[in-house]
Amino acid sequence: MAAKINEAHDHIAKAEKYLRTSFMKWKPDYDSAASEYSKAAVAFKNAKMLEEAKEAYLQEAEAHTNNKTLFHAAKALEAAGMMLKDMQRIPEAIQYIERASMMYVENGTPDTAALALDRAGKLIESQDLAKAVDLYQKAASVFENEDRLRQAVEMLGKSSRLLVRQHKLDEAAVSIQKEKNMYKEIENYPTCFKKTSAQVLVHLHRNDFVAADKCVRESYSLPGFSGSEDCIALEQLLQGYDEQDEDQVHRVCNSPLFKYMDNDYAKLSISLRVPGGGKKKKAPAADAAEGGAGAGEADEDEYAGGLC
């Protein structure tokens, strides 16, 4: 352990020497200094001195920035963020990863920027859902600007699910519509059908039957939607909801088509209730039993005064 710490300090000393100027050396040697800071960071990390490792990575990033090698500066910032993650300082870690992503974009490597934002979203998701949504949306925008729609829509999907989890249903409805538009653009129509189901569940939880119905009507323009399993189930769901038929809504929402959606949407399906508590249709056997009981009561009343 002590050997690693001494090794790290030796690398720091060398880096500082490379940065010094003199009468014969007019410019700092940023490239060599960055290399030494990187070696120092690794040595500190191996010695379990994570705070010192983070600082060394930040000094490496600064040297690369001064040397105008932005890609390597961004990599060093990400590494500093990972040290903070290992110290359970996730919000601080996210700040460095976001800075790194901006450098990647500036460097002309937007795909790397989007992937960094995706990683940051996964890191913060368990602590701050709103921040995770923000990071996934930023990643989606970067991918979309590069016409990488398949990757963009994947990020949007993560964002939509987290918005539903936070019960931010108005924002979720907008996000799902954007997803659906992208899937339509890349001609992935079966997934468009699934997104229509998600839209309908969100709108019904918003108590907006008109918006839910509109989503289904608009989906008839998608090739293969009319007569599909998704179409039939959604028509039955809307009919049951409109007629306040609790049994029909329960039956559709508990069908495999809805139960095996992504977990956040499946929860919406299971918890959906019709307005006003709904009404349940009486079973024929129950009606008959009630009728029989009523007849018996009538007979009793007829002979209540005895036989004359």
C-alpha positions in Angstrom: 0.0 0.0 0.0 2.7 2.4 1.0 4.6 1.6 -2.2 1.6 2.5 -4.3 1.2 5.8 -2.4 4.8 6.7 -3.0 4.5 5.7 -6.6 1.5 8.1 -7.0 3.4 11.0 -5.4 6.3 10.4 -7.7 4.1 10.6 -10.7 2.5 13.9 -9.4 6.0 15.3 -8.9 6.9 14.4 -12.5 3.7 15.9 -13.8 4.4 19.2 -12.0 7.9 19.2 -13.4 6.5 18.8 -17.0 4.2 21.8 -16.4 7.0 24.1 -15.2 8.5 26.6 -17.7 12.0 28.0 -17.8 14.3 30.2 -19.8 15.0 27.3 -22.2 11.5 25.8 -22.0 8.8 28.3 -22.9 5.7 26.1 -23.0 4.5 23.4 -20.5 4.5 19.8 -21.7 0.8 19.2 -21.2 0.8 15.8 -22.9 3.5 14.3 -20.6 2.0 15.9 -17.6 -1.4 14.4 -18.4 0.2 11.0 -18.7 1.9 11.3 -15.3 -1.4 12.4 -13.7 -3.2 9.4 -15.2 -0.5 7.1 -13.7 -0.8 8.8 -10.3 -4.6 8.4 -10.4 -4.3 4.7 -11.0 -1.7 4.3 -8.2 -4.0 6.2 -5.8 -6.9 4.1 -6.8 -5.0 0.9 -6.2 -4.1 2.2 -2.8 -7.8 2.8 -2.1 -7.2 6.6 -1.8 -10.2 7.5 -3.9 -10.3 11.2 -3.1 -6.7 11.6 -4.2 -7.4 9.5 -7.3 -10.3 11.8 -8.2 -8.1 14.9 -7.9 -5.4 13.3 -10.1 -7.9 12.6 -12.8 -9.2 16.2 -12.6 -5.6 17.4 -13.0 -5.2 15.0 -16.0 -8.4 16.5 -17.5 -7.1 20.0 -17.1 -3.8 19.1 -18.8 -5.6 17.5 -21.7 -7.9 20.6 -22.0 -4.9 22.9 -22.1 -3.4 20.6 -24.8 -6.8 20.8 -26.7 -7.2 17.0 -26.6 -10.8 17.2 -25.5 -11.7 13.5 -26.0 -9.0 12.5 -23.5 -10.0 15.3 -21.1 -13.6 14.0 -21.2 -12.4 10.5 -20.5 -10.5 11.8 -17.4 -13.5 13.7 -16.2 -15.6 10.5 -16.5 -12.9 8.6 -14.5 -13.1 11.3 -11.8 -16.9 10.8 -11.7 -16.4 7.0 -11.2 -14.2 7.7 -8.2 -17.0 9.8 -6.7 -19.4 7.0 -7.5 -17.2 4.6 -5.6 -17.4 7.0 -2.7 -21.2 7.0 -2.9 -21.2 10.7 -3.9 -23.5 10.1 -6.9 -24.8 13.6 -7.5 -21.3 15.0 -7.7 -20.3 12.1 -10.0 -23.1 13.0 -12.4 -21.9 16.6 -12.6 -18.5 15.4 -13.9 -20.1 13.0 -16.4 -22.3 15.7 -17.7 -19.3 17.9 -18.2 -17.6 15.1 -20.0 -20.6 14.6 -22.3 -20.4 18.3 -23.4 -16.7 17.9 -24.2 -17.5 14.8 -26.3 -20.0 16.8 -28.3 -17.5 19.7 -28.7 -14.9 17.2 -29.8 -17.2 15.8 -32.5 -18.0 12.5 -30.9 -21.7 12.8 -30.0 -22.3 9.1 -29.7 -19.8 8.8 -26.9 -21.6 11.8 -25.2 -25.0 10.1 -25.4 -23.6 6.8 -24.0 -22.0 8.8 -21.1 -25.4 10.4 -20.4 -27.1 7.0 -20.5 -24.5 5.7 -17.9 -25.1 8.7 -15.7 -28.9 8.1 -15.9 -28.5 4.5 -14.7 -26.2 5.7 -11.8 -28.7 8.3 -10.5 -31.9 6.4 -11.2 -32.2 4.8 -7.7 -31.7 8.2 -6.0 -33.2 10.9 -8.2 -35.8 9.9 -10.8 -36.3 13.4 -12.1 -32.5 13.8 -12.8 -32.4 10.4 -14.5 -35.3 11.5 -16.8 -33.3 14.7 -17.7 -30.2 12.7 -18.5 -32.1 10.2 -20.7 -33.8 13.0 -22.5 -30.5 14.7 -23.2 -29.1 11.4 -24.5 -32.1 11.0 -26.7 -31.6 14.6 -28.1 -28.0 13.9 -28.9 -28.8 10.6 -30.7 -31.7 12.3 -32.6 -29.5 15.1 -33.8 -27.3 12.5 -35.3 -30.3 10.7 -36.9 -29.7 7.7 -34.7 -33.4 7.2 -34.1 -33.2 3.6 -32.8 -30.9 4.7 -30.1 -32.8 7.9 -29.5 -36.1 6.1 -29.0 -34.5 3.7 -26.6 -33.5 6.6 -24.4 -37.0 8.2 -24.7 -38.5 4.9 -23.6 -36.5 5.0 -20.4 -37.6 8.5 -19.8 -41.3 7.7 -20.4 -41.3 4.8 -18.0 -39.7 6.9 -15.2 -42.2 9.7 -15.8 -45.0 7.2 -15.3 -43.3 5.9 -12.1 -43.3 9.5 -10.8 -47.0 9.9 -11.8 -46.1 12.8 -14.1 -48.7 11.6 -16.5 -49.0 14.7 -18.6 -45.3 14.7 -19.4 -45.4 10.9 -19.9 -48.1 11.3 -22.5 -46.0 13.7 -24.5 -42.9 11.5 -24.2 -44.8 8.4 -25.3 -46.2 10.2 -28.3 -42.7 11.2 -29.3 -41.6 7.6 -29.0 -44.5 6.5 -31.2 -43.6 9.0 -33.9 -40.0 7.8 -34.0 -41.1 4.1 -34.2 -43.4 5.1 -37.0 -40.6 6.9 -38.8 -38.3 3.8 -38.6 -41.4 1.7 -39.6 -41.5 -0.5 -36.5 -45.2 -0.7 -36.5 -45.8 -3.5 -34.0 -44.0 -1.4 -31.3 -46.2 1.6 -32.3 -49.2 -0.6 -31.3 -47.6 -1.2 -27.9 -47.0 2.5 -27.5 -50.7 3.1 -28.3 -51.6 0.8 -25.4 -49.3 2.7 -23.1 -50.8 6.0 -24.3 -54.3 4.8 -23.6 -53.5 3.6 -20.1 -51.8 7.0 -19.3 -54.7 9.0 -20.7 -57.3 7.0 -18.8 -55.4 7.5 -15.6 -55.5 11.2 -16.5 -59.3 10.8 -16.8 -59.0 11.9 -20.4 -61.2 9.4 -22.3 -61.2 11.7 -25.4 -57.4 11.7 -25.7 -57.3 7.9 -25.2 -59.9 7.4 -27.9 -58.1 9.7 -30.2 -54.9 7.7 -29.9 -56.7 4.6 -31.0 -58.5 6.3 -33.9 -55.2 7.8 -35.1 -53.5 4.3 -34.9 -55.9 3.0 -37.6 -53.6 4.6 -40.1 -50.7 2.3 -39.0 -50.3 -0.7 -41.3 -51.6 -3.8 -39.6 -53.2 -2.1 -36.6 -56.9 -2.6 -37.7 -58.0 -6.1 -36.5 -54.8 -6.7 -34.6 -54.8 -8.2 -31.1 -53.8 -4.8 -29.7 -56.6 -3.0 -31.6 -59.3 -5.4 -30.4 -58.2 -5.2 -26.8 -58.0 -1.4 -26.8 -61.5 -1.1 -28.4 -62.8 -3.4 -25.6 -61.0 -1.4 -22.9 -62.4 1.9 -24.2 -65.9 0.5 -24.5 -65.8 -0.9 -21.0 -64.4 2.3 -19.6 -67.0 4.5 -21.4 -69.9 2.2 -20.3 -68.5 2.0 -16.8 -68.4 -1.8 -17.1 -65.9 -2.7 -14.4 -65.9 -6.4 -15.3 -64.9 -5.7 -18.9 -62.2 -3.2 -18.0 -60.8 -5.7 -15.4 -60.8 -8.6 -17.9 -59.0 -6.6 -20.5 -56.5 -5.1 -18.1 -55.6 -8.5 -16.7 -55.1 -10.1 -20.1 -51.6 -11.1 -21.1 -51.4 -8.3 -23.6 -51.4 -5.7 -20.7 -50.0 -7.8 -17.8 -46.8 -8.4 -19.6 -46.1 -4.8 -20.7 -43.1 -3.0 -19.1 -43.6 -3.1 -15.3 -44.5 0.6 -15.0 -47.3 0.3 -17.6 -48.5 -3.1 -16.2 -49.0 -1.3 -12.8 -51.2 1.3 -14.6 -53.2 -1.5 -16.2 -53.8 -3.3 -12.9 -54.7 -0.2 -11.0 -57.1 1.2 -13.6 -60.6 1.9 -12.4 -63.7 3.1 -14.2 -65.2 6.5 -13.3 -67.6 6.6 -10.3 -66.6 3.1 -9.2 -68.2 1.4 -12.2 -70.9 -1.3 -12.1 -70.6 -5.0 -12.2 -73.0 -7.1 -14.3 -74.9 -9.6 -12.2 -74.3 -13.3 -13.0 -77.4 -15.1 -14.3 -77.3 -17.6 -11.4 -77.3 -14.7 -8.9 -80.4 -13.2 -10.7 -82.2 -16.5 -10.5 -81.4 -16.9 -6.9 -82.7 -13.4 -6.1 -85.8 -14.1 -8.1 -86.4 -17.4 -6.2 -85.9 -15.7 -2.9 -88.4 -13.0 -3.9 -91.0 -15.6 -4.9 -90.6 -17.3 -1.6 -91.1 -14.1 0.3 -94.2 -13.4 -1.7 -95.6 -16.8 -0.8 -94.9 -16.3 2.8 -96.6 -12.9 2.7 -99.7 -14.4 1.0 -100.2 -16.9 3.8 -98.9 -14.7 6.6 -102.5 -14.4 8.1 -103.0 -18.2 8.0 -105.5 -20.3 6.0 -109.1 -19.4 6.1 
